[in-house]
Amino acid sequence: MFNGEKINSTENRSVLHVALRAPRDAVINSDGVNVVPEVWSVKDKIKQFSETFRSGSWVGATGKPLTNVVSVGIGGSFLGPLFVHTALQTDPEAAESAKGRQLRFLANVDPVDVARSIKDLDPETTLVVVVSKTFTTAETMLNARTIKEWIVSSLGPQAVSKHMIAVSTNLKLVKEFGIDPNNAFAFWDWVGGRYSVCSAVGVLPLSLQYGFPIVQKFLEGASSIDNHFRTASFEKNIPVLLGLLSVWNVSFLGYPARAILPYSQALEKLAPHIQQLSMESNGKGVSIDGVPLPYEAGEIDFGEPGTNGQHSFYQLIHQGRVIPCDFIGVIKSQQPVYLKGETVSNHDELMSNFFAQPDALAYGKTPEQLRSENVSENLIPHKTFKGNRPSLSFLLSSLSAYEIGQLLAIYEHRIAVQGFIWGINSFDQWGVELGKSLAS
């Protein structure tokens, strides 16, 4: 992964998302060429464009500065950036930088999603980012044409070049669409869609909203985990240990699912992103050589922030099927609240639950304990918790852009480790093709 080997063998591609957040002086080769300078060239272009945009120097067709951004993409072009955006919205530094601005995402081809994404927006002050590597993704391009019509019907056809930009490598189709090719930002075949949040796919819309310096902190956080993953011994390597735990739970203990449970509302979009990242990467039935696997691989990922999930599906986790859990807590809240007269703050209440749930899963509650509490005999079977249910806990000191980047990279590398152990290709996704071809 760090040497440019074409480990995505079915598509004959390198897998180099680590290059997207590598330091400027790093050397990471693909086909014998260091890709890091090209990555930084795109990042420098994004930095310059976002500064022009945010300063008000970039104006729309009527001369007004643009303050709203709609990012049009699907799958990895949507879920990863949405996760980071949602996590940054309540970070004090990021929120201050985003004052007076809106960032929205349009993914689903359902016209309801279009209506929601542009509700109460004015075309005069809106910039649209169309994210499609080939500029042929069916859902994305239909949505792009729909938004284009929204702009043209209000401002005229000449407005497209001022109100629409692209993340794509197909400059011919970008130009034919009406977007200035100079306002297209590149990414590469060695970046899989679900691993692309650190490319222009995510960095561009996030920089337009929060400013490039904050996004760079996010990239530096991810890079710190890349370095840890590459250099730490297996015994102390966080993604390796997490990957081994998942393989043990799935392939040896027969637990097919994993619950991702962040005790932070800012991380509400983490589970949907990891759901795609994990299930599209490792939802495979054959080995990298095309041989049917003699064991189960891949996990069913789902989740919800605590404590909401406790009032939703924790009943099953505690007394029904065994589902390994990832608990994620944050010591310092992004938005602390202290109410006069309250003995426990909102965040302390949240974190008390964060610490209690893994203990409840691990230790349970026995019939003997219930009898000592004078619980009636007929209720004891219903109130017994067997315990011995696996979970792991992450405890972050805070949740700034840097830690968000770290968390993303931990899951990315953990999922890759699982795939390496299972002997599958975690970087293709042929399973999505049949349904698409039948739909067309």
C-alpha positions as CSV (number, residue, x, y, z in Angstrom):
1,M,0.0,0.0,0.0
2,F,2.9,2.4,0.8
3,N,5.1,1.1,-2.0
4,G,2.7,1.5,-4.9
5,E,2.3,-2.3,-5.6
6,K,-0.9,-3.0,-7.5
7,I,-2.7,-4.8,-4.7
8,N,-6.0,-4.1,-6.4
9,S,-5.3,-7.0,-8.7
10,T,-8.7,-7.3,-10.5
11,E,-8.4,-3.7,-11.7
12,N,-4.6,-3.7,-11.9
13,R,-4.3,-0.6,-9.7
14,S,-2.2,0.6,-6.9
15,V,-4.0,1.6,-3.6
16,L,-2.5,4.8,-2.5
17,H,-5.0,6.8,-0.4
18,V,-2.2,7.2,2.1
19,A,-0.5,9.5,-0.5
20,L,-3.4,11.9,-0.3
21,R,-2.4,13.0,3.2
22,A,1.4,12.3,3.1
23,P,3.8,15.2,3.9
24,R,5.0,17.3,1.0
25,D,8.5,15.7,1.1
26,A,7.2,12.1,1.2
27,V,8.0,9.6,-1.6
28,I,5.2,7.2,-2.6
29,N,5.5,5.7,-6.0
30,S,3.0,4.4,-8.6
31,D,4.4,2.9,-11.7
32,G,7.8,4.2,-10.7
33,V,6.7,7.8,-10.3
34,N,6.4,9.7,-7.0
35,V,2.7,10.7,-6.8
36,V,3.1,13.0,-3.8
37,P,4.1,16.2,-5.8
38,E,1.0,15.8,-8.0
39,V,-1.2,15.4,-4.9
40,W,0.2,18.5,-3.4
41,S,-0.3,20.4,-6.7
42,V,-4.0,19.6,-6.5
43,K,-4.1,20.6,-2.8
44,D,-2.4,23.9,-3.6
45,K,-5.0,24.5,-6.3
46,I,-7.8,23.8,-3.8
47,K,-6.2,26.1,-1.2
48,Q,-5.9,28.9,-3.7
49,F,-9.4,28.5,-5.0
50,S,-11.0,28.1,-1.6
51,E,-9.3,31.3,-0.4
52,T,-10.6,33.2,-3.4
53,F,-14.0,31.8,-2.9
54,R,-14.2,32.5,0.8
55,S,-12.8,36.0,0.5
56,G,-15.7,37.0,-1.7
57,S,-13.4,37.6,-4.7
58,W,-15.1,34.8,-6.6
59,V,-18.6,36.1,-7.5
60,G,-21.6,34.6,-9.3
61,A,-23.3,35.7,-12.5
62,T,-25.0,38.7,-10.8
63,G,-21.8,39.9,-9.0
64,K,-22.8,38.5,-5.6
65,P,-20.3,36.5,-3.5
66,L,-21.2,32.8,-3.1
67,T,-21.8,31.5,0.4
68,N,-23.6,28.2,-0.3
69,V,-22.1,25.0,-1.6
70,V,-23.9,21.9,-2.9
71,S,-21.7,18.9,-3.4
72,V,-23.2,16.4,-5.9
73,G,-21.8,12.9,-5.7
74,I,-22.8,9.4,-4.5
75,G,-21.2,6.6,-2.6
76,G,-17.7,7.4,-1.5
77,S,-18.1,10.8,-3.1
78,F,-20.8,11.6,-0.5
79,L,-20.6,9.4,2.6
80,G,-17.0,10.2,3.6
81,P,-17.2,14.0,3.1
82,L,-20.6,14.1,4.9
83,F,-19.1,12.3,7.9
84,V,-16.3,14.8,8.2
85,H,-18.6,17.8,7.6
86,T,-21.0,16.6,10.3
87,A,-18.2,16.0,12.7
88,L,-16.7,19.5,12.1
89,Q,-20.0,21.4,12.3
90,T,-19.9,21.7,16.1
91,D,-16.1,22.0,16.5
92,P,-15.6,25.6,17.8
93,E,-12.7,26.4,15.5
94,A,-14.4,25.0,12.4
95,A,-17.8,26.5,13.3
96,E,-16.3,29.9,13.6
97,S,-14.6,29.5,10.2
98,A,-17.9,28.4,8.6
99,K,-20.0,31.3,9.9
100,G,-22.4,32.5,7.3
101,R,-21.9,29.5,5.0
102,Q,-23.8,26.4,4.2
103,L,-22.5,23.1,2.8
104,R,-25.1,20.5,1.6
105,F,-24.8,17.2,-0.2
106,L,-26.9,15.7,-3.0
107,A,-26.5,12.0,-3.6
108,N,-29.8,10.1,-4.2
109,V,-31.3,10.3,-7.6
110,D,-34.7,10.5,-5.9
111,P,-36.0,14.0,-6.7
112,V,-36.9,14.5,-3.1
113,D,-33.2,14.6,-2.3
114,V,-32.8,17.3,-5.0
115,A,-35.6,19.4,-3.4
116,R,-34.0,19.0,0.1
117,S,-30.5,20.0,-1.1
118,I,-31.6,23.3,-2.6
119,K,-34.5,24.2,-0.3
120,D,-34.2,27.9,0.7
121,L,-31.0,28.3,-1.3
122,D,-30.7,31.2,-3.8
123,P,-29.0,30.2,-7.1
124,E,-27.3,33.7,-7.1
125,T,-25.2,32.7,-4.1
126,T,-24.8,29.0,-4.6
127,L,-21.8,27.1,-6.0
128,V,-22.3,23.5,-7.1
129,V,-19.4,20.9,-7.0
130,V,-20.0,17.9,-9.3
131,V,-18.0,14.9,-8.1
132,S,-17.5,12.1,-10.7
133,K,-14.2,10.7,-11.7
134,T,-15.4,9.8,-15.2
135,F,-18.2,12.4,-15.4
136,T,-20.5,9.6,-16.4
137,T,-21.9,8.3,-13.1
138,A,-25.6,7.9,-13.9
139,E,-27.1,9.2,-10.7
140,T,-24.6,12.0,-10.2
141,M,-24.9,13.3,-13.7
142,L,-28.7,13.3,-13.7
143,N,-28.6,15.2,-10.4
144,A,-26.0,17.6,-11.9
145,R,-28.2,18.2,-14.9
146,T,-31.1,18.9,-12.6
147,I,-29.2,21.4,-10.5
148,K,-27.8,22.9,-13.7
149,E,-31.4,23.5,-14.9
150,W,-32.1,25.2,-11.5
151,I,-29.3,27.6,-12.1
152,V,-29.9,28.2,-15.8
153,S,-33.6,28.8,-15.3
154,S,-32.9,31.6,-12.8
155,L,-29.6,33.1,-14.1
156,G,-29.2,32.0,-17.7
157,P,-26.9,29.5,-19.4
158,Q,-23.8,31.8,-19.0
159,A,-24.1,31.3,-15.2
160,V,-22.9,27.7,-15.3
161,S,-19.2,28.6,-15.5
162,K,-19.5,30.8,-12.4
163,H,-21.8,28.5,-10.4
164,M,-20.5,25.0,-11.1
165,I,-17.1,23.4,-10.7
166,A,-16.0,19.7,-10.9
167,V,-13.9,17.0,-9.3
168,S,-13.1,14.8,-12.3
169,T,-10.4,13.6,-14.6
170,N,-12.6,13.7,-17.7
171,L,-12.0,17.3,-18.8
172,K,-13.6,16.8,-22.2
173,L,-17.0,16.0,-20.6
174,V,-16.5,18.6,-18.0
175,K,-16.1,21.2,-20.7
176,E,-19.1,19.8,-22.7
177,F,-21.2,20.2,-19.6
178,G,-20.4,23.9,-19.5
179,I,-17.9,23.9,-16.6
180,D,-14.6,25.6,-17.2
181,P,-11.9,22.8,-17.2
182,N,-9.7,25.2,-15.3
183,N,-12.2,24.8,-12.4
184,A,-11.9,21.0,-12.5
185,F,-9.9,19.3,-9.7
186,A,-8.2,15.9,-10.4
187,F,-8.0,12.7,-8.5
188,W,-6.6,9.4,-9.7
189,D,-7.3,5.7,-10.5
190,W,-5.3,4.6,-7.4
191,V,-8.0,6.3,-5.2
192,G,-11.0,4.1,-4.6
193,G,-14.2,6.0,-4.1
194,R,-14.8,4.9,-0.5
195,Y,-11.2,5.9,0.3
196,S,-11.4,9.3,-1.5
197,V,-12.5,11.7,1.3
198,C,-8.8,12.9,1.6
199,S,-8.7,13.7,-2.1
200,A,-10.4,16.6,-3.9
201,V,-13.6,14.7,-3.4
202,G,-13.7,15.7,0.2
203,V,-11.0,18.3,0.5
204,L,-12.5,20.7,-2.0
205,P,-16.1,21.1,-0.5
206,L,-14.8,20.9,3.0
207,S,-12.2,23.7,2.3
208,L,-14.9,25.9,0.7
209,Q,-16.9,25.5,4.0
210,Y,-14.2,25.6,6.7
211,G,-11.1,26.9,5.0
212,F,-8.1,24.8,3.9
213,P,-6.1,25.1,7.1
214,I,-8.7,23.2,9.1
215,V,-9.0,20.6,6.4
216,Q,-5.2,20.3,6.4
217,K,-5.4,19.5,10.2
218,F,-7.8,16.7,9.3
219,L,-5.3,15.3,6.7
220,E,-2.5,15.5,9.2
221,G,-4.5,13.5,11.7
222,A,-5.0,10.8,9.1
223,S,-1.4,10.9,8.2
224,S,-0.3,10.4,11.8
225,I,-2.2,7.0,11.8
226,D,-0.7,6.1,8.4
227,N,2.7,6.5,9.9
228,H,1.7,4.5,13.0
229,F,0.3,1.7,10.9
230,R,3.4,1.6,8.8
231,T,6.0,1.7,11.6
232,A,4.5,0.3,14.8
233,S,5.1,-3.3,15.8
234,F,2.2,-5.7,15.4
235,E,1.8,-5.9,19.2
236,K,1.3,-2.1,19.5
237,N,-0.3,-1.5,16.1
238,I,-3.9,-0.2,16.6
239,P,-5.3,-1.1,13.1
240,V,-3.6,-4.5,13.1
241,L,-5.0,-5.3,16.6
242,L,-8.5,-4.1,15.6
243,G,-8.4,-6.1,12.4
244,L,-7.4,-9.2,14.2
245,L,-10.2,-8.8,16.7
246,S,-12.7,-8.4,13.8
247,V,-11.4,-11.5,12.0
248,W,-11.6,-13.5,15.3
249,N,-15.2,-12.3,15.9
250,V,-16.4,-13.0,12.4
251,S,-14.5,-16.1,11.2
252,F,-13.8,-17.9,14.5
253,L,-16.7,-17.0,16.8
254,G,-19.3,-16.6,14.0
255,Y,-20.5,-13.1,14.9
256,P,-21.4,-11.6,11.5
257,A,-22.2,-8.0,12.6
258,R,-20.5,-5.1,14.3
259,A,-22.2,-2.1,16.0
260,I,-20.4,1.3,15.8
261,L,-21.6,3.3,18.7
262,P,-20.1,6.8,19.1
263,Y,-21.0,8.6,22.3
264,S,-20.8,11.9,20.4
265,Q,-23.6,13.3,18.2
266,A,-20.9,14.9,16.1
267,L,-20.0,11.4,14.9
268,E,-23.6,10.5,13.8
269,K,-22.4,10.0,10.2
270,L,-19.5,7.8,11.1
271,A,-21.4,4.5,11.0
272,P,-22.9,5.1,7.6
273,H,-19.5,5.9,6.2
274,I,-17.8,2.9,7.8
275,Q,-20.7,0.7,6.7
276,Q,-19.8,1.5,3.0
277,L,-16.1,1.4,3.6
278,S,-16.3,-2.0,5.3
279,M,-19.0,-3.8,3.5
280,E,-18.0,-2.7,0.0
281,S,-14.3,-3.5,0.8
282,N,-14.7,-6.9,2.5
283,G,-18.1,-8.1,1.3
284,K,-16.5,-10.8,-0.9
285,G,-17.0,-14.5,-1.4
286,V,-13.9,-15.4,-3.2
287,S,-10.2,-15.0,-2.5
288,I,-7.9,-12.6,-4.4
289,D,-7.2,-15.6,-6.7
290,G,-10.8,-16.2,-7.4
291,V,-11.3,-19.3,-5.3
292,P,-14.5,-19.5,-3.2
293,L,-13.7,-18.8,0.5
294,P,-14.0,-21.8,2.9
295,Y,-15.0,-19.3,5.7
296,E,-17.1,-16.3,6.2
297,A,-15.6,-12.8,5.5
298,G,-16.9,-9.3,5.9
299,E,-19.1,-7.7,8.6
300,I,-22.6,-6.2,8.7
301,D,-21.9,-2.8,10.0
302,F,-24.5,-0.5,11.6
303,G,-24.7,2.0,14.4
304,E,-26.2,5.0,16.0
305,P,-24.8,7.6,18.5
306,G,-25.2,7.0,22.2
307,T,-27.4,7.4,24.0
308,N,-30.0,7.2,21.2
309,G,-29.0,3.7,20.3
310,Q,-29.7,2.5,23.9
311,H,-33.3,3.3,23.3
312,S,-33.3,1.6,19.9
313,F,-31.4,-1.7,19.4
314,Y,-29.4,-2.2,22.5
315,Q,-32.0,-4.6,23.8
316,L,-30.9,-7.1,21.1
317,I,-27.2,-6.5,21.9
318,H,-27.7,-7.2,25.6
319,Q,-30.1,-10.1,25.6
320,G,-30.5,-11.3,22.0
321,R,-27.9,-12.0,19.4
322,V,-24.2,-11.4,20.2
323,I,-23.0,-8.4,18.3
324,P,-19.5,-7.1,18.9
325,C,-19.5,-3.3,19.6
326,D,-17.2,-0.4,19.0
327,F,-17.8,2.2,21.7
328,I,-16.3,5.7,20.9
329,G,-16.1,8.3,23.6
330,V,-14.7,11.8,23.7
331,I,-13.3,13.3,27.0
332,K,-13.8,16.9,26.1
333,S,-17.1,17.8,24.5
334,Q,-17.1,20.1,21.4
335,Q,-20.1,22.0,23.0
336,P,-20.0,21.7,26.8
337,V,-23.0,22.7,28.8
338,Y,-23.1,23.3,32.6
339,L,-26.5,24.0,34.2
340,K,-26.8,25.6,37.5
341,G,-28.1,23.3,40.1
342,E,-27.4,20.1,38.1
343,T,-25.0,17.7,39.8
344,V,-24.0,16.0,36.6
345,S,-23.3,17.9,33.3
346,N,-24.8,16.8,30.0
347,H,-21.5,15.4,28.9
348,D,-20.8,13.6,32.1
349,E,-24.2,11.9,31.8
350,L,-23.3,10.9,28.3
351,M,-19.9,9.5,29.3
352,S,-21.3,7.7,32.3
353,N,-23.4,5.7,29.8
354,F,-20.3,5.3,27.6
355,F,-18.4,3.6,30.4
356,A,-21.4,1.6,31.7
357,Q,-22.5,-0.1,28.5
358,P,-19.2,-2.1,27.9
359,D,-19.3,-3.3,31.5
360,A,-22.9,-4.4,31.2
361,L,-22.0,-6.4,28.1
362,A,-18.9,-7.9,29.6
363,Y,-20.2,-8.8,33.1
364,G,-23.9,-9.1,32.7
365,K,-26.2,-9.7,35.7
366,T,-26.7,-13.2,37.2
367,P,-29.8,-14.8,38.7
368,E,-28.1,-14.8,42.1
369,Q,-27.5,-11.0,41.9
370,L,-31.2,-10.5,41.0
371,R,-32.4,-12.7,43.9
372,S,-30.2,-10.7,46.3
373,E,-32.2,-7.7,45.1
374,N,-35.4,-9.5,45.9
375,V,-36.5,-9.7,42.2
376,S,-39.5,-12.0,41.9
377,E,-38.6,-15.4,40.6
378,N,-40.9,-15.2,37.5
379,L,-39.0,-12.1,36.3
380,I,-35.5,-13.4,36.9
381,P,-35.1,-15.1,33.4
382,H,-36.2,-11.8,31.8
383,K,-33.8,-9.6,33.8
384,T,-30.8,-11.9,33.5
385,F,-27.9,-10.7,31.4
386,K,-25.5,-13.5,30.4
387,G,-22.5,-11.1,29.8
388,N,-19.3,-12.2,28.1
389,R,-20.3,-10.1,25.0
390,P,-17.4,-8.6,23.2
391,S,-16.8,-4.9,22.8
392,L,-13.9,-2.5,22.5
393,S,-13.7,1.2,23.4
394,F,-12.0,4.2,21.9
395,L,-11.5,7.2,24.2
396,L,-10.4,10.4,22.4
397,S,-9.1,13.4,24.3
398,S,-11.1,15.7,22.1
399,L,-12.8,15.8,18.7
400,S,-11.1,18.4,16.5
401,A,-10.3,18.1,12.8
402,Y,-7.0,16.2,13.7
403,E,-8.8,13.5,15.8
404,I,-11.5,13.1,13.1
405,G,-8.7,12.3,10.6
406,Q,-7.2,9.9,13.0
407,L,-10.4,8.0,13.6
408,L,-11.1,7.8,9.8
409,A,-7.6,6.3,9.1
410,I,-7.9,3.8,12.0
411,Y,-11.0,2.3,10.4
412,E,-9.5,2.5,6.9
413,H,-6.5,0.5,7.9
414,R,-8.4,-1.9,10.2
415,I,-10.6,-2.8,7.3
416,A,-7.6,-3.4,5.0
417,V,-6.0,-5.6,7.6
418,Q,-9.1,-7.7,7.7
419,G,-9.0,-8.1,4.0
420,F,-5.3,-9.1,4.0
421,I,-5.9,-11.8,6.6
422,W,-9.0,-13.1,4.8
423,G,-7.0,-13.2,1.5
424,I,-9.5,-11.1,-0.4
425,N,-9.3,-7.9,-2.6
426,S,-10.6,-5.1,-0.3
427,F,-10.3,-2.5,-3.1
428,D,-12.7,-3.6,-5.8
429,Q,-16.5,-3.7,-5.8
430,W,-17.7,-5.9,-8.6
431,G,-20.8,-6.7,-6.6
432,V,-22.4,-3.3,-7.3
433,E,-22.3,-3.8,-11.1
434,L,-25.1,-6.3,-11.9
435,G,-27.9,-4.2,-10.4
436,K,-26.6,-1.1,-12.2
437,S,-26.5,-2.8,-15.5
438,L,-30.0,-4.3,-15.1
439,A,-31.3,-0.8,-14.1
440,S,-29.8,0.7,-17.3
